[in-house]
Amino acid sequence: MLPLTGERTLPGIWHENYWFRRHEIAYLTALPLGRGALVLDAGCGEGYGAAMLVDDGADVVAADVDLPSLRHAAATYPQVRCVLANLVRLPFRPGSFDTVVSLQVVEHLWDQGEFVSECARVLRQFGLLVLSTPNRLTFSPDDGAGTPPANPFHSRELAPEELVDLVSSHFRVVELLAVHHGTRIAAWEKAHGPLPEQLSSAPPEDWPAHVSDFVASVEATDFEVSVDQPERALDVLVVAERRP
């Protein structure tokens, strides 16, 4: 297992489960858009998402700049083809892919505009880009646009309209989706208070038992994805089509 540094979310760690499931629901949403397609998973990290795409019928190339993560992904998910790559200098020919999936990655990049340009370059005409990112308006609500994020691993966080603006230079936005807590998490929060705030208030070993038990039980299906209220979303996901 990769070490948990805070830079990426990993499966199989009980106290990280809430954040992992928030990542997982983004991949589950992307699955139908990659089925039967040649997909680039740009910023694959640990590799679980690329494996989900392959298992659902996509032909996937998983790219990441971090060699230890890539070696881990190749060893753990042999069904995935792994390539060491700088996401703003992708080592692929123009028009190589049907779909580019990059989930919870763009906020880590220093040159987000160049990344989107590279995604457009390696996509075929009318190919799809699927991007997700934490919603700056709820993830870092005290930070204005241009303010350094509180998360030291994030370069620039985006509000929904900022994500749309970012991709619109090369893509036609097809859909803007919002990730929200589903009914089960909402009911728990009604009784106990906001879950993300409780997770950040103390180290996991100091969490009350009811918090620990609930975090370990969260599933991806405890989140809902819809077009409703993107400004209040936990995470936002954009589906966009490469312009001719």
C-alpha positions as CSV (number, residue, x, y, z in Angstrom):
1,M,0.0,0.0,0.0
2,L,1.2,3.5,-0.8
3,P,1.9,5.7,2.3
4,L,-0.9,8.1,3.2
5,T,0.8,11.6,2.8
6,G,-2.4,13.7,2.4
7,E,-1.6,14.4,-1.3
8,R,-3.9,11.6,-2.6
9,T,-6.8,9.5,-1.3
10,L,-6.2,5.8,-1.0
11,P,-8.6,2.8,-0.7
12,G,-8.5,0.4,2.2
13,I,-7.8,3.0,5.0
14,W,-10.8,3.2,7.3
15,H,-10.4,6.8,8.4
16,E,-9.8,7.9,4.8
17,N,-13.0,6.1,3.7
18,Y,-15.3,9.1,3.4
19,W,-12.8,10.9,1.1
20,F,-12.1,7.8,-0.9
21,R,-15.8,7.3,-1.5
22,R,-16.2,10.9,-2.7
23,H,-13.5,10.1,-5.3
24,E,-15.1,6.8,-6.1
25,I,-18.5,8.3,-7.0
26,A,-16.7,10.5,-9.5
27,Y,-15.3,7.5,-11.3
28,L,-18.6,5.7,-11.1
29,T,-20.2,8.7,-12.9
30,A,-17.5,8.6,-15.5
31,L,-17.8,4.9,-16.3
32,P,-20.5,5.1,-19.0
33,L,-18.5,7.8,-20.8
34,G,-15.5,5.5,-21.1
35,R,-17.2,2.2,-21.9
36,G,-15.8,0.8,-25.2
37,A,-13.5,3.8,-25.6
38,L,-9.7,4.3,-25.5
39,V,-9.4,6.3,-22.3
40,L,-6.5,8.3,-20.8
41,D,-6.8,8.5,-17.0
42,A,-4.7,11.6,-16.5
43,G,-3.3,11.7,-12.9
44,C,-4.2,8.1,-12.0
45,G,-2.5,8.1,-8.6
46,E,-3.0,4.8,-6.8
47,G,-4.7,3.3,-9.9
48,Y,-8.0,2.1,-8.5
49,G,-10.0,4.4,-10.8
50,A,-8.2,3.3,-13.9
51,A,-8.9,-0.3,-12.9
52,M,-12.6,0.5,-12.5
53,L,-12.7,1.9,-16.0
54,V,-11.0,-1.2,-17.4
55,D,-13.3,-3.5,-15.5
56,D,-16.3,-1.6,-17.0
57,G,-15.1,-2.1,-20.6
58,A,-12.7,0.8,-21.3
59,D,-9.3,0.4,-22.8
60,V,-7.2,2.6,-20.4
61,V,-3.8,4.2,-20.4
62,A,-3.1,5.5,-16.9
63,A,-0.7,8.4,-16.6
64,D,0.9,10.0,-13.6
65,V,4.1,12.0,-12.9
66,D,4.8,10.2,-9.6
67,L,6.9,7.1,-10.3
68,P,6.3,5.2,-7.0
69,S,2.5,5.6,-7.5
70,L,2.8,4.4,-11.0
71,R,4.8,1.4,-10.0
72,H,2.2,0.6,-7.3
73,A,-0.6,1.0,-9.9
74,A,1.1,-1.3,-12.3
75,A,1.7,-4.0,-9.7
76,T,-1.7,-3.8,-8.1
77,Y,-3.8,-3.5,-11.2
78,P,-2.1,-5.5,-14.0
79,Q,-5.1,-4.9,-16.3
80,V,-4.0,-1.2,-16.5
81,R,-1.4,0.1,-18.9
82,C,0.7,2.7,-16.9
83,V,2.8,5.5,-18.4
84,L,5.0,8.0,-16.6
85,A,3.9,11.5,-17.8
86,N,3.9,15.2,-17.0
87,L,0.2,16.2,-17.5
88,V,1.1,19.5,-19.1
89,R,3.5,17.7,-21.6
90,L,1.6,14.5,-22.4
91,P,3.7,12.0,-24.4
92,F,1.0,11.1,-26.8
93,R,0.3,12.0,-30.4
94,P,-2.6,14.3,-31.3
95,G,-6.0,12.6,-31.5
96,S,-4.8,9.5,-29.6
97,F,-7.8,9.1,-27.3
98,D,-11.6,9.0,-27.3
99,T,-11.9,10.2,-23.8
100,V,-9.7,11.8,-21.1
101,V,-10.8,11.3,-17.5
102,S,-9.0,13.3,-14.8
103,L,-10.7,13.2,-11.4
104,Q,-9.7,15.3,-8.4
105,V,-6.4,16.2,-10.1
106,V,-6.7,19.6,-11.8
107,E,-6.6,21.4,-8.4
108,H,-3.1,20.0,-7.9
109,L,-1.7,21.4,-11.1
110,W,0.3,24.6,-11.5
111,D,-0.6,25.2,-15.1
112,Q,-4.2,24.2,-15.4
113,G,-4.7,26.0,-18.7
114,E,-1.8,24.1,-20.4
115,F,-3.2,20.8,-19.0
116,V,-6.6,21.5,-20.6
117,S,-4.8,22.4,-23.9
118,E,-2.9,19.1,-23.7
119,C,-6.2,17.2,-23.1
120,A,-7.6,18.8,-26.2
121,R,-4.6,17.9,-28.2
122,V,-4.5,14.2,-27.4
123,L,-8.3,13.8,-27.9
124,R,-9.9,13.0,-31.2
125,Q,-12.4,15.4,-32.7
126,F,-15.5,15.5,-30.5
127,G,-13.7,13.4,-27.9
128,L,-14.8,13.8,-24.3
129,L,-13.1,15.4,-21.3
130,V,-14.3,14.4,-17.9
131,L,-12.9,16.5,-15.1
132,S,-13.9,16.7,-11.4
133,T,-12.5,18.9,-8.6
134,P,-13.5,20.0,-5.1
135,N,-15.8,22.9,-5.2
136,R,-13.9,25.9,-3.8
137,L,-17.1,27.5,-2.5
138,T,-17.6,24.6,0.0
139,F,-14.2,23.0,0.3
140,S,-12.4,26.2,1.2
141,P,-15.3,28.6,1.8
142,D,-13.1,31.3,3.4
143,D,-10.7,31.5,0.4
144,G,-11.5,33.9,-2.3
145,A,-10.5,33.4,-5.9
146,G,-6.7,33.7,-6.2
147,T,-6.2,33.0,-2.4
148,P,-3.8,30.1,-1.8
149,P,-5.8,27.0,-0.8
150,A,-5.6,25.7,2.8
151,N,-4.7,22.3,1.4
152,P,-0.9,22.5,0.8
153,F,-1.2,20.0,-2.0
154,H,-3.6,22.1,-4.0
155,S,-2.3,24.8,-6.4
156,R,-5.6,26.4,-7.3
157,E,-9.1,25.4,-6.3
158,L,-12.1,26.1,-8.6
159,A,-15.7,27.2,-8.2
160,P,-18.1,25.7,-10.7
161,E,-18.1,28.6,-13.0
162,E,-14.3,28.8,-12.9
163,L,-14.1,25.1,-13.9
164,V,-16.4,25.8,-16.8
165,D,-14.4,28.8,-17.9
166,L,-11.2,26.7,-17.7
167,V,-12.4,24.1,-20.1
168,S,-14.4,26.4,-22.4
169,S,-11.3,27.6,-24.3
170,H,-11.0,24.2,-26.0
171,F,-14.2,22.4,-25.3
172,R,-17.9,22.7,-25.5
173,V,-19.4,22.0,-22.1
174,V,-22.0,19.2,-22.3
175,E,-22.9,18.9,-18.6
176,L,-21.9,20.4,-15.3
177,L,-22.7,17.9,-12.4
178,A,-22.7,18.4,-8.7
179,V,-21.8,15.8,-6.0
180,H,-23.9,16.1,-2.8
181,H,-24.4,14.1,0.3
182,G,-27.2,11.6,-0.2
183,T,-30.0,10.9,2.2
184,R,-28.0,8.6,4.6
185,I,-25.2,11.1,5.2
186,A,-27.7,14.0,5.3
187,A,-29.6,12.2,8.0
188,W,-26.5,11.5,10.0
189,E,-25.4,15.1,9.8
190,K,-28.8,16.3,11.0
191,A,-28.2,14.3,14.1
192,H,-24.5,14.9,14.6
193,G,-23.4,18.0,12.6
194,P,-21.4,18.4,9.4
195,L,-19.3,15.3,8.8
196,P,-16.2,17.0,7.0
197,E,-15.9,19.4,9.8
198,Q,-15.8,16.6,12.4
199,L,-13.2,14.7,10.4
200,S,-10.9,17.7,10.4
201,S,-11.4,18.7,14.0
202,A,-9.2,15.9,15.5
203,P,-6.9,13.0,14.5
204,P,-8.8,9.8,13.7
205,E,-7.6,8.1,16.9
206,D,-9.5,10.8,18.8
207,W,-12.8,10.6,16.9
208,P,-15.8,9.6,18.9
209,A,-17.0,6.0,18.2
210,H,-20.1,7.1,16.4
211,V,-18.0,9.2,14.0
212,S,-15.5,6.4,13.4
213,D,-18.2,3.8,12.8
214,F,-20.0,6.0,10.4
215,V,-16.9,7.0,8.4
216,A,-15.9,3.3,8.0
217,S,-19.4,2.5,6.7
218,V,-19.7,5.2,4.0
219,E,-20.2,3.9,0.5
220,A,-20.0,5.7,-2.9
221,T,-23.8,5.3,-3.2
222,D,-24.2,7.5,-0.1
223,F,-23.4,10.4,-2.4
224,E,-25.7,11.8,-5.1
225,V,-24.7,13.3,-8.5
226,S,-27.1,15.6,-10.3
227,V,-27.2,19.0,-12.1
228,D,-28.8,20.6,-9.0
229,Q,-27.1,23.4,-7.1
230,P,-23.5,23.2,-8.3
231,E,-22.7,26.2,-6.2
232,R,-23.5,24.2,-3.1
233,A,-21.8,21.0,-4.3
234,L,-19.1,19.2,-2.5
235,D,-17.3,18.4,-5.8
236,V,-18.1,19.5,-9.3
237,L,-17.7,17.4,-12.5
238,V,-17.7,18.7,-16.0
239,V,-18.3,16.7,-19.2
240,A,-17.0,18.5,-22.2
241,E,-16.6,17.8,-25.9
242,R,-13.5,18.7,-27.9
243,R,-14.3,21.4,-30.4
244,P,-13.5,20.6,-34.0
